């Protein structure tokens, strides 16, 4: 089974080369890497080109970008990786083994890159919540079969919470495979905004989304002034 790794990116010139560089052994093993640039104003797309099988252009918006990658993918399995996130060693074997064992989708545990002790608490709570609810976040490198993503219509094209929304759809097909070797994702948003403030904001946004507040409004709160 061939794995298509889809990396949505927007103005990620500081992170894209290390992220894609870590994926080169997977490309050598026959898997493909697709970068979907959402109209970066920096050199993200140019820097990604020699390290990816394809670099696609898309309107900004992570869901739009991931769906563009999904449509272009040639593998039988898909993995969606944020541009500031690293997979653990042997990630391809672990994903394909989980799918071969009967799961149709899944995600990894997550570890935040920073060293502050409170971040260890945050990541443990994220992993526990995901395991209990069956809801994954984009930081956890959501993966699944092409068939499963086709069955749910891909990612709902929302400006925020697309990961929660697609998890809800995929749960109807089966519980996720929760892989314990963690991906390592940047802790920059936690450290820039303040860890406790970010925890409170994320819980409030999730609650509001569950209560039916439109994702467009939530996106303006989470990303004031941001494109896509």
URGISUL-V560277 format. One line per field, one symbol per residue. psi: psi as a letter, one per 20 degrees, with the letter a starting at -180 (. if undefined). burial: 1 if it has 16 or more other C-alpha atoms within 10 Angstrom, else 0. A space follows every 10 residues. Layout:
BEGIN
psi: ???
burial: ???
END
This chain:
BEGIN
psi: pppoopopqo lkhhhhghgh hiihhhghii rqpppopklq ibkggghhgi jqhqoqqqqq ogggghhghg hiqiriqqpo pqikppqrqk hghgghgghh iiqirarqrq pqhriphhhh gghghggggg hhijpqqhij mprrqhgghh hjkappmqiq jhggghgggh hhhrqqpoph pqqoqpjghg hgipghhhgg gghggggggh ijpphhghhh ghmpiqq.
burial: 0011111111 1110111011 0111011000 1111111111 0001101110 1101111111 1111111111 0010101111 1111111000 1101110110 0011111111 1111000010 0110011001 1001111111 1111110110 0101111111 1111111111 1000111110 1111111001 0000100100 0000100010 0000100110 00000001
END
